[in-house]
């Protein structure tokens, strides 16, 4: 498929159907590599580590924002670090601001315990020195700003602003765009999803399948609306991703991977980007023919998880004009490069 990762072989039970997609993949924003979900964190870490040779300040900021998961702690950390740098920038003549005691309580509790912070101080021009503590008969470790940095205070200010404005480095979900030949409805609506698509272990998944038979019996029981909504909420949380197929009027099928909590607008954009003429108006219909008119709804709110086959309907009036103006028979609305890699649904 165009842009799809080289997935190689997939593990599956003897006699099981081939998966509709071999897993969930991500694109690393630093290297452009496509990596499988379970390799994503490791790859990001290695990519950021490699970036230290390019720009150690930017790399250390990436580490701080990406590998410390508690966002409140990160915010407090970077604000405190920024204060240290501000003091130097605003009072360059004050020597006391150019020294940071490593055992200082605030430094220990807010900064020292977070990943990447020490690398940042070293990258922006601090060095470690053991100095006597004023009015005490003891020595302590300090970060001391190198003398030459006093002539580069604007750089220090830029680093501070970069530290405050940065976001975690996030790998982008790979859509694994695939186009399939026109296929019988049965094949198009059949999905075999790998475990990556579920927020469950393989054992939990098997248990879920057993419970589904019991759920059929339960469904006939009288339940309050609140009970039903609570169960639906629980169902929604089981899925991290969804595999969606859009059948075009000429039978071609467009397939892509999405987050379960992404909005319907992401699917409209995905389809639009695959069209030769991206201005052509169309509607997407969920299974059962329901029009997806509210593009702000998430896929799991529409019941389009963990997979769904949708239909595309063109605007009839516009298509009549397009066909009338065309000198030759209309070919598929999909881009030629996508059709060049068309596959057959197994």
C-alpha positions in Angstrom: 0.0 0.0 0.0 1.2 3.5 -0.7 3.1 4.8 2.4 2.4 1.6 4.4 5.2 0.2 6.5 7.0 -3.0 5.6 5.3 -5.2 8.1 6.8 -8.6 7.3 5.2 -11.7 8.7 2.6 -11.5 11.5 2.1 -14.0 14.3 -1.3 -15.6 14.3 -3.0 -18.8 15.4 -3.0 -21.7 13.0 -6.0 -21.4 10.6 -6.9 -17.8 11.7 -7.7 -15.3 9.0 -5.0 -12.9 7.9 -5.2 -9.6 9.9 -6.8 -6.7 8.0 -3.7 -4.7 9.1 -0.6 -6.0 10.7 -0.5 -3.6 13.7 -0.5 0.0 14.7 2.4 2.1 13.4 3.8 5.5 14.1 6.0 8.0 12.2 8.9 9.4 14.3 9.0 13.2 13.8 12.8 13.4 14.2 13.9 10.6 11.9 10.8 10.0 9.7 11.0 6.3 10.4 7.9 4.2 10.6 7.9 2.1 13.8 5.6 -0.3 15.4 3.6 0.8 18.5 5.6 -1.4 20.9 8.9 0.1 19.6 7.7 3.7 19.6 9.0 4.8 23.0 12.4 3.1 22.5 12.8 4.7 19.1 11.9 8.2 20.3 14.4 7.9 23.1 17.1 6.9 20.7 16.2 9.6 18.2 16.3 12.3 20.9 19.6 10.9 22.2 21.1 11.1 18.7 19.9 14.7 18.4 22.3 15.8 21.1 25.1 15.8 18.5 23.0 18.2 16.4 21.6 20.6 19.1 22.3 19.6 22.7 20.0 22.4 24.1 17.0 21.4 21.9 17.6 17.7 22.7 17.7 18.3 26.5 14.5 20.3 26.2 12.9 17.4 24.3 13.9 15.0 27.1 12.4 17.2 29.8 9.1 17.6 28.0 8.8 14.1 26.6 10.1 11.7 29.2 8.6 13.2 32.4 5.0 12.2 32.2 3.5 14.4 35.0 2.7 17.6 33.1 2.2 19.6 36.3 5.7 18.7 37.6 7.1 19.6 34.2 5.4 23.0 34.2 6.7 23.8 37.7 10.1 22.5 36.7 10.5 24.6 33.6 9.1 27.7 35.3 11.6 27.4 38.1 14.5 26.8 35.6 13.3 29.8 33.6 13.4 31.9 36.8 17.1 31.0 37.4 17.9 32.1 33.8 15.8 35.2 34.1 17.7 36.3 37.2 21.0 36.0 35.3 19.7 37.8 32.2 18.1 40.7 34.2 21.0 41.0 36.7 24.2 40.1 34.8 26.3 42.0 37.3 25.1 39.9 40.3 27.5 37.0 40.7 25.1 35.2 43.2 22.6 34.5 40.4 25.2 32.7 38.3 25.5 30.0 40.9 22.9 27.3 41.7 23.5 25.1 44.7 22.7 21.5 43.7 21.5 20.5 47.2 19.1 23.5 47.4 15.7 22.2 48.5 13.8 23.8 45.6 16.3 22.6 43.0 16.2 19.1 44.4 12.4 18.9 44.6 11.4 20.6 41.4 14.3 20.2 39.0 16.9 17.6 39.9 14.5 14.7 40.0 13.3 15.2 36.4 14.9 13.6 33.4 16.9 15.9 31.1 17.3 18.9 33.4 21.0 18.4 34.2 21.8 18.0 30.5 20.0 21.3 29.9 22.0 23.3 32.4 25.2 21.8 30.9 24.1 22.5 27.4 23.3 26.2 28.1 26.7 26.9 29.6 26.8 25.8 33.2 29.6 23.7 34.7 29.8 21.8 38.0 32.1 23.2 40.7 32.7 22.3 44.3 32.8 25.6 46.2 32.9 26.7 49.9 29.6 27.5 51.4 29.5 31.2 52.5 29.9 31.5 56.3 30.2 27.7 56.7 33.2 25.5 57.1 32.0 23.1 54.3 32.1 22.6 50.5 29.0 22.1 48.2 28.5 21.3 44.6 27.1 24.2 42.4 26.2 24.8 38.8 28.2 27.9 37.8 27.7 29.8 34.6 30.8 29.9 32.5 32.4 33.3 32.2 32.1 33.4 28.4 28.3 33.1 28.6 28.1 36.7 30.0 28.7 38.0 26.5 26.0 35.7 25.1 23.1 36.6 27.4 20.6 36.9 24.4 21.3 33.2 23.7 20.4 32.4 27.3 17.2 34.3 26.9 16.3 32.3 23.7 17.0 29.0 25.5 14.7 30.0 28.3 11.9 30.9 25.9 12.5 27.6 24.0 12.3 25.7 27.3 9.0 27.4 28.3 7.3 27.0 24.9 8.2 23.5 24.0 5.8 20.5 23.9 6.5 16.8 24.2 7.8 15.1 21.1 5.0 12.9 19.9 5.1 10.3 17.1 2.4 10.7 14.6 -0.1 7.8 14.0 0.7 6.2 10.6 -2.6 6.0 8.7 -1.3 3.0 6.7 -3.4 4.2 3.8 -4.5 1.3 1.6 -6.8 1.1 -1.5 -8.6 -2.1 -2.3 -10.2 -3.3 -5.5 -14.0 -3.4 -5.6 -14.9 -6.4 -3.4 -18.1 -8.2 -2.3 -19.8 -6.6 0.7 -19.0 -9.5 2.9 -15.3 -9.3 2.4 -15.3 -5.5 2.8 -17.2 -5.7 6.1 -15.0 -8.4 7.6 -12.2 -7.2 9.9 -9.5 -9.2 11.6 -7.7 -6.8 14.0 -4.4 -7.4 15.8 -4.1 -6.9 19.5 -2.5 -3.5 19.0 -6.0 -2.1 18.4 -7.3 -3.0 21.9 -6.6 -1.6 25.3 -6.5 -5.2 26.5 -4.1 -8.1 26.8 -4.6 -11.1 24.5 -6.0 -13.1 27.5 -8.5 -10.3 28.4 -9.5 -10.1 24.7 -10.4 -13.8 24.7 -12.3 -13.3 27.9 -14.2 -10.4 26.3 -15.2 -12.6 23.4 -16.6 -15.2 25.8 -18.5 -12.5 27.7 -20.1 -11.3 24.4 -22.3 -14.4 24.3 -23.6 -13.6 27.8 -24.1 -10.0 26.8 -26.7 -11.1 24.2 -28.8 -12.7 26.9 -28.4 -9.6 29.1 -29.5 -7.3 26.3 -33.0 -8.7 26.5 -33.2 -7.7 30.1 -34.7 -4.4 31.1 -32.0 -1.8 31.8 -32.2 1.8 32.7 -30.8 4.5 30.3 -28.1 5.3 32.9 -27.1 1.6 33.1 -26.9 1.4 29.3 -24.8 4.6 29.1 -22.4 3.4 31.8 -21.9 0.1 29.8 -21.3 2.1 26.6 -18.7 4.3 28.3 -16.9 1.1 29.5 -17.0 -0.3 26.0 -15.6 2.9 24.5 -12.5 2.7 26.7 -11.5 -0.7 25.4 -10.4 0.7 22.1 -7.4 2.9 21.5 -7.5 2.7 17.7 -10.0 2.0 14.9 -9.6 0.6 11.4 -11.9 2.4 9.0 -12.9 1.6 5.4 -14.7 3.9 3.1 -16.4 2.4 0.1 -16.7 4.6 -3.0 -19.7 4.5 -5.3 -17.5 2.7 -8.0 -16.6 0.0 -5.4 -13.0 1.0 -4.6 -12.3 1.0 -0.8 -10.0 3.3 1.1 -8.6 2.1 4.4 -6.9 3.9 7.2 -6.0 3.6 10.9 -7.2 6.3 13.4 -7.3 6.9 17.1 -10.6 5.8 18.6 -10.9 9.3 20.2 -10.2 11.2 17.0 -13.0 13.2 15.5 -15.0 12.4 12.4 -13.4 15.4 10.7 -10.1 13.4 10.6 -11.8 10.9 8.3 -13.3 13.5 6.1 -9.8 15.1 5.7 -8.3 11.6 5.1 -10.7 11.0 2.2 -10.3 14.5 0.8 -6.5 14.1 0.6 -7.0 10.9 -1.4 -9.1 12.5 -4.1 -7.8 13.8 -7.4 -10.3 16.7 -7.0 -10.3 17.5 -3.3 -13.1 20.2 -3.7 -15.7 17.6 -4.7 -18.4 17.6 -2.0 -19.3 14.3 -0.5 -21.0 12.8 2.6 -19.9 9.8 4.6 -22.5 7.3 5.8 -22.0 5.0 8.8 -23.1 1.4 8.6 -26.9 1.4 8.3 -26.8 4.5 6.1 -26.7 7.1 8.9 -25.1 10.4 7.6 -22.1 11.5 9.7 -23.0 15.2 9.8 -21.4 16.2 13.1 -17.7 16.2 12.3 -16.7 17.0 15.9 -18.0 13.7 17.3 -15.3 11.1 18.1 -15.3 7.7 16.4 -16.0 5.9 19.7 -19.0 8.2 20.3 -20.4 7.2 16.9 -19.9 3.5 17.5 -17.2 3.4 14.7 -14.8 1.3 16.8 -12.7 -0.9 16.7 -13.5 -1.0 12.9 -16.2 0.0 10.5 -17.1 0.0 6.8 -18.6 3.3 5.7 -20.0 4.5 2.4 -19.2 7.7 0.4 -22.0 9.5 -1.4 -21.2 12.3 -3.8 -23.3 15.5 -4.0 -25.7 14.4 -6.8 -26.1 17.9 -8.4 -22.4 18.6 -8.5 -21.6 15.2 -9.9 -24.2 15.6 -12.7 -22.5 18.9 -13.7 -19.0 17.2 -13.5 -20.1 14.3 -15.7 -21.8 16.5 -18.2 -18.7 18.6 -18.6 -16.4 15.6 -18.9 -15.3 14.7 -22.4 -14.6 11.1 -21.5 -16.0 8.5 -19.2 -15.3 9.3 -15.5 -12.5 7.2 -14.0 -12.1 6.7 -10.3 -12.0 9.8 -8.2 -9.0 8.6 -6.3 -5.5 9.8 -7.1 -3.6 7.9 -9.7 -0.7 7.1 -7.4 -3.0 5.4 -4.9 -4.7 3.3 -7.6 -1.3 2.2 -8.8 -0.8 0.4 -5.5 -4.3 -1.1 -5.3 -4.7 -4.4 -3.4 -7.2 -7.1 -3.2 -9.1 -7.8 0.0 -8.3 -11.3 1.3 
